[in-house]
């Protein structure tokens, strides 16, 4: 099984480290053609507007839409969540528009309001340590979207079929259980 981490901007090395702990082969994705050899893809945190511009510049937009269209799992964290959303509050144009969610950018405040907390996530046996840094918030979900966790009654983790998103950075701790969850999603899609 080969899982890629989109390496345009953001916490790429940390996602690679977490994925390696799950035992999968990890690919640093810098060219759209690399997607053809992957079973799953992570879009890391960073700055969503910058990631969107770089995806357009390096022809990733249609390539990732096609990848997802084949039912291959995609996991977006923090800015990756924003990039995957169908709607962004404040009138910003959607980037990939893959997942039927509405998001608010930087909903948890600025850098100085960053925090860590333990979250109960549906599908995980023990609470997950979550790091929120200028995190977005899921303010609305479509019919096919399953809410996996909330923080103070606000949605911070969700799944829609083969798509997974989190407002926080699961790669910034030693807990790789959400990455393991994503790898299990990939295994499910590969079964005949």
PAGU-379180 format. One line per 10 residues: number of its first residue (from 1); for each residue x, y negated, z of N, C-alpha, C, O. Coordinates in Angstrom, 3 decimals, always signed. Layout:
N
NUM> X,Y,Z,X,Y,Z,X,Y,Z,X,Y,Z | ...
END
This chain:
192
1> +0.838,+1.179,+0.000,+0.000,+0.000,+0.000,+0.884,-1.244,+0.000,+1.830,-1.357,+0.780 | +0.550,-2.177,-0.899,+1.333,-3.409,-1.016,+0.441,-4.605,-0.728,-0.600,-4.783,-1.360 | +0.857,-5.420,+0.226,+0.099,-6.607,+0.608,+0.979,-7.830,+0.382,+2.139,-7.855,+0.793 | +0.424,-8.835,-0.268,+1.183,-10.035,-0.567,+0.836,-11.181,+0.360,-0.269,-11.257,+0.898 | +1.807,-12.078,+0.537,+1.581,-13.330,+1.253,+1.890,-14.452,+0.263,+3.010,-14.562,-0.235 | +0.879,-15.285,-0.018,+1.061,-16.400,-0.938,+2.113,-17.341,-0.354,+1.938,-17.874,+0.741 | +3.200,-17.541,-1.090,+4.364,-18.255,-0.545,+4.541,-19.626,-1.186,+5.635,-19.968,-1.634 | +3.465,-20.410,-1.230,+3.559,-21.758,-1.769,+3.876,-22.773,-0.675,+4.596,-23.745,-0.904 | +3.322,-22.532,+0.530,+3.516,-23.452,+1.656,+2.942,-22.783,+2.887,+2.040,-21.953,+2.767 | +3.437,-23.120,+4.065,+2.825,-22.630,+5.293,+3.610,-21.534,+5.990,+4.797,-21.334,+5.735
11> +2.913,-20.822,+6.886,+3.529,-19.829,+7.780,+3.743,-18.480,+7.086,+3.195,-17.461,+7.506 | +4.529,-18.491,+6.041,+4.742,-17.292,+5.217,+5.542,-16.231,+5.972,+5.114,-15.080,+6.054 | +6.695,-16.605,+6.522,+7.574,-15.636,+7.198,+6.863,-14.962,+8.370,+7.047,-13.769,+8.611 | +6.053,-15.728,+9.094,+5.341,-15.178,+10.253,+4.300,-14.143,+9.831,+4.131,-13.125,+10.503 | +3.601,-14.395,+8.725,+2.643,-13.401,+8.215,+3.375,-12.142,+7.738,+2.908,-11.024,+7.956 | +4.508,-12.333,+7.097,+5.295,-11.185,+6.630,+5.700,-10.320,+7.821,+5.575,-9.096,+7.776 | +6.183,-10.959,+8.883,+6.589,-10.232,+10.095,+5.412,-9.434,+10.669,+5.561,-8.261,+11.009 | +4.237,-10.078,+10.776,+3.053,-9.400,+11.328,+2.625,-8.235,+10.440,+2.294,-7.163,+10.944 | +2.629,-8.435,+9.133,+2.242,-7.352,+8.207,+3.216,-6.182,+8.279,+2.807,-5.022,+8.236 | +4.511,-6.494,+8.388,+5.514,-5.421,+8.472,+5.266,-4.529,+9.681,+5.533,-3.329,+9.634
21> +4.748,-5.120,+10.779,+4.443,-4.336,+11.978,+3.314,-3.325,+11.725,+3.195,-2.337,+12.449 | +2.488,-3.570,+10.702,+1.392,-2.638,+10.397,+1.862,-1.469,+9.536,+1.127,-0.502,+9.338 | +3.094,-1.562,+9.025,+3.646,-0.462,+8.234,+3.418,-0.551,+6.730,+3.757,+0.385,+6.006 | +2.857,-1.645,+6.246,+2.638,-1.770,+4.800,+3.860,-2.388,+4.125,+4.704,-3.000,+4.780 | +3.940,-2.219,+2.814,+4.974,-2.907,+2.037,+4.496,-4.331,+1.809,+3.359,-4.546,+1.390 | +5.355,-5.304,+2.082,+4.966,-6.715,+1.984,+5.689,-7.373,+0.814,+6.883,-7.159,+0.604 | +4.947,-8.173,+0.059,+5.483,-8.868,-1.098,+5.311,-10.373,-0.884,+4.218,-10.837,-0.559 | +6.389,-11.128,-1.068,+6.331,-12.589,-1.037,+5.862,-13.038,-2.417,+6.565,-12.836,-3.407 | +4.680,-13.645,-2.489,+4.068,-13.970,-3.783,+4.377,-15.409,-4.182,+3.914,-16.362,-3.555 | +5.183,-15.539,-5.256,+5.544,-16.858,-5.771,+5.074,-17.066,-7.208,+5.119,-18.182,-7.724
31> +4.622,-15.989,-7.853,+4.162,-16.053,-9.246,+2.841,-15.310,-9.374,+2.670,-14.238,-8.793 | +1.906,-15.876,-10.135,+0.564,-15.297,-10.269,+0.601,-13.865,-10.801,-0.257,-13.055,-10.449 | +1.585,-13.542,-11.645,+1.674,-12.194,-12.222,+1.880,-11.121,-11.144,+1.532,-9.959,-11.350 | +2.440,-11.508,-10.011,+2.693,-10.547,-8.933,+1.403,-9.970,-8.351,+1.423,-8.884,-7.772 | +0.286,-10.680,-8.498,-0.974,-10.223,-7.913,-1.390,-8.864,-8.467,-2.038,-8.084,-7.769 | -1.027,-8.574,-9.703,-1.421,-7.316,-10.340,-0.913,-6.090,-9.595,-1.514,-5.019,-9.683 | +0.185,-6.235,-8.864,+0.784,-5.088,-8.175,+0.353,-4.977,-6.707,+0.864,-4.136,-5.967 | -0.596,-5.838,-6.289,-0.979,-5.886,-4.876,-2.329,-5.237,-4.602,-3.187,-5.145,-5.480 | -2.495,-4.783,-3.345,-3.772,-4.233,-2.880,-4.526,-5.238,-2.020,-5.735,-5.098,-1.831 | -3.832,-6.253,-1.491,-4.447,-7.281,-0.654,-3.565,-8.514,-0.652,-2.384,-8.447,-0.991
41> -4.155,-9.658,-0.261,-3.425,-10.928,-0.285,-3.794,-11.777,+0.923,-4.964,-11.880,+1.291 | -2.774,-12.388,+1.540,-2.996,-13.361,+2.612,-2.666,-14.757,+2.086,-1.622,-14.979,+1.473 | -3.588,-15.694,+2.342,-3.344,-17.107,+2.060,-3.102,-17.760,+3.418,-4.038,-17.907,+4.203 | -1.858,-18.154,+3.708,-1.510,-18.626,+5.055,-1.975,-20.047,+5.337,-2.473,-20.759,+4.465 | -1.787,-20.427,+6.605,-2.045,-21.798,+7.013,-0.981,-22.716,+6.431,+0.001,-22.266,+5.843 | -1.197,-23.994,+6.607,-0.321,-25.017,+6.055,-1.173,-26.256,+5.883,-1.862,-26.666,+6.817 | -1.140,-26.854,+4.714,-1.957,-28.031,+4.432,-2.812,-27.702,+3.212,-2.282,-27.499,+2.119 | -4.120,-27.648,+3.390,-5.015,-27.124,+2.352,-4.953,-27.906,+1.040,-5.001,-27.311,-0.037 | -4.848,-29.225,+1.120,-4.792,-30.024,-0.108,-3.517,-29.702,-0.880,-3.544,-29.570,-2.103 | -2.406,-29.577,-0.169,-1.129,-29.238,-0.806,-1.179,-27.830,-1.407,-0.745,-27.619,-2.539
51> -1.707,-26.873,-0.647,-1.814,-25.500,-1.156,-2.676,-25.484,-2.410,-2.328,-24.830,-3.393 | -3.802,-26.200,-2.385,-4.682,-26.271,-3.553,-3.973,-26.838,-4.772,-4.098,-26.298,-5.872 | -3.221,-27.935,-4.583,-2.478,-28.540,-5.696,-1.439,-27.575,-6.251,-1.290,-27.446,-7.466 | -0.713,-26.892,-5.350,+0.318,-25.953,-5.799,-0.303,-24.735,-6.500,+0.268,-24.210,-7.456 | -1.471,-24.288,-6.022,-2.145,-23.163,-6.691,-2.539,-23.565,-8.112,-2.432,-22.762,-9.039 | -2.991,-24.801,-8.282,-3.338,-25.273,-9.634,-2.082,-25.396,-10.500,-2.072,-24.973,-11.656 | -1.036,-25.973,-9.936,+0.205,-26.194,-10.685,+0.814,-24.883,-11.179,+1.327,-24.813,-12.296 | +0.755,-23.835,-10.336,+1.398,-22.567,-10.684,+0.401,-21.493,-11.136,+0.682,-20.298,-11.049 | -0.757,-21.932,-11.615,-1.756,-21.043,-12.238,-2.257,-19.919,-11.334,-2.475,-18.798,-11.793 | -2.439,-20.222,-10.055,-2.956,-19.223,-9.125,-4.485,-19.224,-9.020,-5.063,-18.226,-8.590
61> -5.151,-20.311,-9.400,-6.590,-20.429,-9.159,-7.362,-19.260,-9.791,-8.008,-18.484,-9.087 | -7.291,-19.147,-11.101,-8.034,-18.071,-11.777,-7.479,-16.707,-11.415,-8.228,-15.736,-11.307 | -6.167,-16.628,-11.226,-5.544,-15.339,-10.896,-6.074,-14.799,-9.565,-6.362,-13.607,-9.451 | -6.204,-15.671,-8.558,-6.724,-15.221,-7.258,-8.220,-14.940,-7.354,-8.709,-13.993,-6.737 | -8.954,-15.748,-8.119,-10.383,-15.465,-8.314,-10.569,-14.102,-8.981,-11.451,-13.336,-8.593 | -9.744,-13.801,-9.978,-9.812,-12.488,-10.646,-9.458,-11.366,-9.675,-10.116,-10.326,-9.652 | -8.426,-11.582,-8.882,-7.986,-10.610,-7.876,-9.143,-10.288,-6.935,-9.449,-9.120,-6.695 | -9.779,-11.321,-6.409,-10.925,-11.143,-5.514,-12.106,-10.507,-6.256,-12.828,-9.681,-5.698 | -12.290,-10.899,-7.500,-13.378,-10.360,-8.315,-13.274,-8.858,-8.532,-14.271,-8.195,-8.817 | -12.058,-8.321,-8.397,-11.842,-6.874,-8.504,-12.145,-6.172,-7.176,-11.992,-4.956,-7.061
71> -12.575,-6.948,-6.179,-12.879,-6.377,-4.871,-11.663,-6.183,-3.991,-11.733,-5.499,-2.971 | -10.543,-6.784,-4.381,-9.325,-6.659,-3.573,-9.390,-7.656,-2.418,-9.714,-8.824,-2.633 | -9.085,-7.211,-1.189,-9.217,-8.064,-0.014,-8.289,-9.281,+0.002,-7.127,-9.216,-0.399 | -8.853,-10.392,+0.482,-8.118,-11.641,+0.646,-8.397,-12.139,+2.060,-9.541,-12.136,+2.515 | -7.336,-12.567,+2.753,-7.416,-13.043,+4.136,-6.832,-14.447,+4.186,-5.654,-14.639,+3.883 | -7.641,-15.428,+4.564,-7.188,-16.802,+4.673,-7.157,-17.255,+6.119,-8.148,-17.116,+6.836 | -6.016,-17.802,+6.558,-5.894,-18.294,+7.932,-5.713,-19.807,+7.917,-4.918,-20.336,+7.141 | -6.448,-20.495,+8.773,-6.371,-21.944,+8.931,-6.560,-22.648,+7.581,-7.683,-22.668,+7.076 | -5.538,-23.213,+6.988,-5.694,-23.857,+5.686,-6.148,-22.856,+4.627,-6.867,-23.220,+3.696 | -5.731,-21.599,+4.764,-6.186,-20.557,+3.833,-7.690,-20.373,+3.877,-8.314,-20.085,+2.856
81> -8.277,-20.537,+5.060,-9.728,-20.503,+5.220,-10.360,-21.630,+4.407,-11.335,-21.406,+3.689 | -9.816,-22.829,+4.512,-10.352,-23.984,+3.784,-10.277,-23.735,+2.278,-11.227,-24.014,+1.547 | -9.148,-23.210,+1.826,-8.934,-22.944,+0.404,-9.938,-21.913,-0.141,-10.314,-21.964,-1.312 | -10.367,-20.975,+0.724,-11.294,-19.918,+0.292,-12.771,-20.332,+0.347,-13.615,-19.682,-0.270 | -13.091,-21.414,+1.086,-14.483,-21.808,+1.321,-15.181,-22.329,+0.061,-14.565,-22.945,-0.808 | -16.503,-22.056,-0.004,-17.310,-22.590,-1.108,-17.601,-24.070,-0.922,-17.795,-24.796,-1.897 | -17.633,-24.522,+0.337,-17.970,-25.921,+0.585,-17.109,-26.492,+1.700,-16.908,-25.859,+2.737 | -16.598,-27.716,+1.466,-15.789,-28.423,+2.456,-16.532,-29.710,+2.813,-16.876,-30.495,+1.930 | -16.780,-29.926,+4.114,-17.469,-31.139,+4.544,-16.643,-32.368,+4.188,-15.415,-32.307,+4.136 | -17.319,-33.471,+3.945,-16.632,-34.716,+3.634,-16.417,-34.929,+2.153,-15.732,-35.868,+1.749
91> -16.998,-34.062,+1.341,-16.965,-34.275,-0.095,-15.729,-33.768,-0.824,-15.645,-33.880,-2.047 | -14.765,-33.209,-0.086,-13.581,-32.671,-0.770,-14.009,-31.515,-1.672,-14.822,-30.677,-1.284 | -13.460,-31.486,-2.854,-13.804,-30.428,-3.812,-13.287,-29.085,-3.321,-12.163,-28.986,-2.829 | -14.121,-28.042,-3.457,-13.703,-26.700,-3.071,-12.540,-26.261,-3.956,-12.433,-26.683,-5.108 | -11.681,-25.424,-3.417,-10.522,-24.936,-4.157,-10.894,-23.633,-4.873,-11.286,-23.662,-6.040 | -10.777,-22.501,-4.189,-11.108,-21.214,-4.798,-12.611,-20.940,-4.787,-13.137,-20.320,-5.711 | -13.303,-21.400,-3.740,-14.742,-21.186,-3.642,-15.146,-19.725,-3.572,-16.190,-19.344,-4.101 | -14.323,-18.898,-2.919,-14.570,-17.449,-2.881,-15.622,-17.039,-1.863,-16.423,-16.142,-2.125 | -15.628,-17.685,-0.708,-16.428,-17.211,+0.413,-17.568,-18.174,+0.721,-17.380,-19.390,+0.720 | -18.747,-17.623,+0.983,-19.951,-18.421,+1.183,-19.982,-19.026,+2.586,-20.818,-18.685,+3.423
101> -19.032,-19.939,+2.807,-18.942,-20.642,+4.093,-18.754,-22.135,+3.826,-18.258,-22.551,+2.779 | -19.175,-22.925,+4.827,-18.952,-24.374,+4.815,-17.962,-24.663,+5.935,-18.110,-24.142,+7.040 | -16.963,-25.482,+5.664,-15.939,-25.747,+6.671,-15.731,-27.240,+6.908,-15.969,-28.080,+6.040 | -15.276,-27.526,+8.124,-14.889,-28.882,+8.498,-13.394,-28.856,+8.779,-12.932,-28.109,+9.642 | -12.642,-29.671,+8.051,-11.189,-29.709,+8.225,-10.830,-30.360,+9.557,-11.529,-31.260,+10.024 | -9.736,-29.900,+10.165,-9.189,-30.485,+11.403,-10.256,-30.708,+12.485,-10.193,-31.677,+13.241 | -11.226,-29.802,+12.545,-12.363,-29.970,+13.461,-11.948,-29.947,+14.930,-12.638,-30.511,+15.780 | -10.831,-29.302,+15.228,-10.389,-29.202,+16.619,-9.440,-30.341,+16.999,-8.856,-30.337,+18.083 | -9.294,-31.309,+16.103,-8.463,-32.464,+16.434,-7.095,-32.424,+15.789,-6.813,-31.601,+14.918 | -6.259,-33.333,+16.240,-4.922,-33.499,+15.676,-3.939,-32.505,+16.296,-4.310,-31.675,+17.126
111> -2.700,-32.609,+15.880,-1.631,-31.706,+16.342,-1.575,-31.626,+17.870,-1.428,-30.538,+18.426 | -1.691,-32.758,+18.543,-1.558,-32.770,+20.008,-2.708,-32.051,+20.706,-2.595,-31.708,+21.883 | -3.815,-31.818,+19.996,-4.936,-31.079,+20.583,-4.830,-29.575,+20.340,-5.776,-28.835,+20.610 | -3.701,-29.126,+19.839,-3.503,-27.692,+19.590,-3.581,-26.925,+20.902,-3.242,-27.454,+21.961 | -4.028,-25.673,+20.827,-4.173,-24.861,+22.037,-4.167,-23.378,+21.699,-4.286,-22.991,+20.536 | -4.026,-22.558,+22.729,-4.111,-21.105,+22.605,-5.222,-20.607,+23.502,-5.489,-21.186,+24.555 | -5.871,-19.526,+23.081,-6.910,-18.918,+23.897,-7.043,-17.443,+23.534,-6.569,-17.011,+22.483 | -7.688,-16.676,+24.406,-7.991,-15.279,+24.095,-9.398,-15.215,+23.517,-10.340,-15.772,+24.082 | -9.530,-14.526,+22.379,-10.815,-14.429,+21.678,-11.265,-12.988,+21.583,-10.467,-12.095,+21.300 | -12.548,-12.764,+21.820,-13.146,-11.470,+21.513,-13.521,-11.491,+20.038,-14.295,-12.337,+19.591
121> -12.956,-10.539,+19.286,-13.220,-10.456,+17.852,-13.906,-9.124,+17.566,-13.401,-8.060,+17.924 | -15.061,-9.199,+16.917,-15.806,-7.994,+16.561,-14.900,-7.082,+15.722,-14.307,-7.524,+14.737 | -14.799,-5.812,+16.117,-13.951,-4.865,+15.400,-12.595,-4.653,+16.057,-11.868,-3.728,+15.693 | -12.246,-5.505,+17.025,-10.992,-5.337,+17.764,-11.327,-4.891,+19.185,-12.282,-5.377,+19.790 | -10.532,-3.965,+19.704,-10.843,-3.384,+21.010,-10.519,-4.299,+22.187,-11.194,-4.255,+23.216 | -9.492,-5.120,+22.038,-9.111,-6.024,+23.129,-9.096,-7.463,+22.617,-8.958,-7.682,+21.414 | -9.234,-8.446,+23.508,-9.184,-9.843,+23.068,-7.877,-10.159,+22.329,-6.818,-9.617,+22.647 | -7.979,-11.024,+21.364,-6.858,-11.435,+20.523,-6.364,-12.800,+20.994,-7.169,-13.686,+21.279 | -5.046,-12.973,+21.078,-4.477,-14.285,+21.395,-4.523,-15.124,+20.122,-3.958,-14.743,+19.097 | -5.197,-16.263,+20.198,-5.387,-17.106,+19.017,-4.736,-18.463,+19.238,-4.898,-19.080,+20.290
131> -3.994,-18.919,+18.229,-3.314,-20.213,+18.271,-4.027,-21.156,+17.308,-4.064,-20.908,+16.102 | -4.591,-22.236,+17.842,-5.311,-23.228,+17.044,-4.434,-24.466,+16.877,-4.073,-25.111,+17.862 | -4.086,-24.802,+15.614,-3.264,-25.969,+15.315,-3.977,-26.769,+14.219,-4.051,-26.328,+13.072 | -4.497,-27.937,+14.575,-5.264,-28.750,+13.608,-6.247,-27.858,+12.848,-6.369,-27.939,+11.625 | -6.927,-27.027,+13.585,-7.720,-25.955,+12.987,-9.032,-26.437,+12.382,-9.666,-27.359,+12.894 | -9.432,-25.795,+11.277,-10.750,-26.055,+10.706,-11.808,-25.273,+11.475,-11.486,-24.429,+12.311 | -13.051,-25.557,+11.188,-14.168,-24.890,+11.828,-15.149,-24.448,+10.748,-15.377,-25.173,+9.779 | -15.721,-23.279,+10.908,-16.757,-22.819,+9.983,-18.079,-23.367,+10.507,-18.551,-22.957,+11.568 | -18.675,-24.296,+9.760,-19.892,-24.970,+10.224,-21.155,-24.368,+9.627,-22.262,-24.715,+10.038 | -20.999,-23.477,+8.669,-22.164,-22.821,+8.072,-21.740,-21.566,+7.345,-20.662,-21.507,+6.752
141> -22.613,-20.544,+7.397,-22.316,-19.289,+6.699,-23.505,-18.866,+5.843,-24.660,-19.091,+6.204 | -23.202,-18.252,+4.705,-24.237,-17.725,+3.827,-24.748,-16.391,+4.341,-24.262,-15.863,+5.341 | -25.737,-15.859,+3.640,-26.420,-14.641,+4.061,-25.507,-13.428,+4.225,-25.691,-12.642,+5.154 | -24.539,-13.268,+3.349,-23.693,-12.077,+3.384,-22.472,-12.190,+4.275,-21.604,-11.317,+4.247 | -22.389,-13.253,+5.066,-21.210,-13.501,+5.894,-21.461,-13.016,+7.322,-22.469,-13.357,+7.940 | -20.524,-12.213,+7.832,-20.606,-11.698,+9.197,-19.684,-12.523,+10.091,-18.498,-12.675,+9.798 | -20.232,-13.052,+11.177,-19.438,-13.806,+12.148,-18.728,-12.790,+13.045,-19.377,-11.954,+13.673 | -17.390,-12.863,+13.104,-16.605,-11.920,+13.912,-16.212,-12.494,+15.263,-16.031,-11.742,+16.221 | -16.075,-13.826,+15.359,-15.775,-14.420,+16.658,-16.149,-15.889,+16.679,-16.193,-16.566,+15.652 | -16.418,-16.357,+17.898,-16.721,-17.770,+18.105,-15.871,-18.286,+19.268,-15.418,-17.523,+20.121
151> -15.673,-19.596,+19.272,-15.023,-20.272,+20.388,-15.931,-21.434,+20.770,-16.188,-22.316,+19.950 | -16.417,-21.443,+22.007,-17.376,-22.460,+22.470,-18.549,-22.585,+21.499,-18.947,-23.684,+21.113 | -19.088,-21.430,+21.119,-20.253,-21.330,+20.224,-19.993,-21.841,+18.808,-20.943,-22.087,+18.063 | -18.741,-22.002,+18.426,-18.385,-22.420,+17.068,-17.704,-21.243,+16.364,-16.911,-20.526,+16.975 | -18.013,-21.047,+15.088,-17.501,-19.893,+14.340,-16.035,-20.100,+13.971,-15.675,-21.110,+13.365 | -15.183,-19.125,+14.344,-13.751,-19.249,+14.049,-13.167,-18.031,+13.311,-12.023,-18.078,+12.859 | -13.940,-16.949,+13.187,-13.511,-15.791,+12.399,-14.740,-15.232,+11.698,-15.796,-15.078,+12.312 | -14.599,-14.927,+10.398,-15.741,-14.408,+9.656,-15.270,-13.483,+8.537,-14.122,-13.524,+8.095 | -16.218,-12.641,+8.098,-15.930,-11.696,+7.021,-17.114,-11.657,+6.057,-18.274,-11.695,+6.468 | -16.795,-11.582,+4.785,-17.811,-11.393,+3.744,-17.288,-10.302,+2.813,-16.522,-10.573,+1.889
161> -17.714,-9.067,+3.071,-17.239,-7.948,+2.256,-15.733,-7.796,+2.338,-15.197,-7.451,+3.391 | -15.046,-8.053,+1.229,-13.582,-7.891,+1.160,-12.826,-9.177,+1.502,-11.611,-9.253,+1.319 | -13.548,-10.191,+1.999,-12.930,-11.476,+2.332,-12.947,-11.683,+3.840,-13.958,-11.426,+4.493 | -11.826,-12.148,+4.395,-11.676,-12.368,+5.830,-11.052,-13.743,+6.036,-10.133,-14.122,+5.311 | -11.549,-14.497,+7.025,-10.962,-15.797,+7.340,-10.894,-16.013,+8.843,-11.717,-15.499,+9.601 | -9.886,-16.791,+9.261,-9.792,-17.214,+10.662,-9.355,-18.675,+10.706,-8.526,-19.115,+9.910 | -9.932,-19.423,+11.659,-9.573,-20.835,+11.857,-8.188,-20.973,+12.462,-7.524,-21.997,+12.304 | -7.768,-19.939,+13.149,-6.535,-19.971,+13.935,-5.405,-19.248,+13.201,-5.576,-18.748,+12.089 | -4.247,-19.212,+13.858,-3.044,-18.592,+13.305,-2.741,-17.286,+14.048,-2.071,-17.320,+15.081 | -3.214,-16.140,+13.555,-2.918,-14.877,+14.242,-1.453,-14.467,+14.084,-0.962,-13.620,+14.831
171> -0.763,-15.058,+13.128,+0.630,-14.693,+12.847,+1.617,-15.334,+13.818,+2.797,-14.984,+13.813 | +1.155,-16.268,+14.654,+2.066,-16.991,+15.548,+2.184,-16.360,+16.936,+2.735,-16.967,+17.854 | +1.670,-15.149,+17.083,+1.826,-14.409,+18.337,+2.387,-13.029,+18.014,+2.565,-12.679,+16.847 | +2.663,-12.251,+19.054,+3.140,-10.878,+18.845,+1.978,-9.897,+18.675,+2.200,-8.696,+18.520 | +0.751,-10.398,+18.702,-0.437,-9.567,+18.531,-0.769,-9.496,+17.041,-1.192,-10.486,+16.444 | -0.576,-8.326,+16.450,-0.846,-8.197,+15.015,-2.125,-7.402,+14.747,-2.275,-6.795,+13.687 | -3.050,-7.411,+15.718,-4.277,-6.624,+15.575,-5.193,-7.142,+14.460,-5.882,-6.341,+13.829 | -5.222,-8.448,+14.198,-6.056,-8.945,+13.107,-5.441,-8.586,+11.751,-6.168,-8.363,+10.782 | -4.129,-8.529,+11.678,-3.473,-8.058,+10.456,-3.774,-6.569,+10.245,-3.990,-6.131,+9.115 | -3.787,-5.801,+11.329,-4.142,-4.379,+11.240,-5.585,-4.228,+10.755,-5.881,-3.357,+9.937
181> -6.473,-5.072,+11.258,-7.875,-5.082,+10.814,-7.934,-5.326,+9.306,-8.676,-4.651,+8.593 | -7.146,-6.296,+8.820,-7.118,-6.605,+7.390,-6.589,-5.412,+6.582,-7.128,-5.093,+5.522 | -5.552,-4.765,+7.077,-4.996,-3.586,+6.391,-6.055,-2.470,+6.323,-6.152,-1.771,+5.314 | -6.836,-2.306,+7.383,-7.933,-1.321,+7.368,-8.981,-1.688,+6.319,-9.531,-0.805,+5.662 | -9.262,-2.979,+6.156,-10.186,-3.429,+5.090,-9.655,-2.990,+3.733,-10.414,-2.519,+2.886 | -8.351,-3.146,+3.528,-7.739,-2.772,+2.251,-7.883,-1.266,+2.038,-8.242,-0.824,+0.947 | -7.604,-0.483,+3.075,-7.738,+0.982,+2.964,-9.158,+1.377,+2.573,-9.355,+2.279,+1.759 | -10.146,+0.701,+3.155,-11.538,+1.001,+2.826,-11.854,+0.731,+1.362,-12.613,+1.476,+0.742 | -11.275,-0.333,+0.805,-11.564,-0.655,-0.609,-10.842,+0.294,-1.556,-11.255,+0.458,-2.704 | -9.772,+0.919,-1.086,-8.995,+1.832,-1.944,-9.589,+3.240,-1.976,-9.255,+4.031,-2.858
191> -10.472,+3.561,-1.019,-11.055,+4.903,-0.988,-11.999,+5.095,-2.161,-12.738,+4.182,-2.529 | -11.972,+6.320,-2.762,-12.843,+6.569,-3.933,-14.324,+6.574,-3.574,-15.170,+6.768,-4.446
END
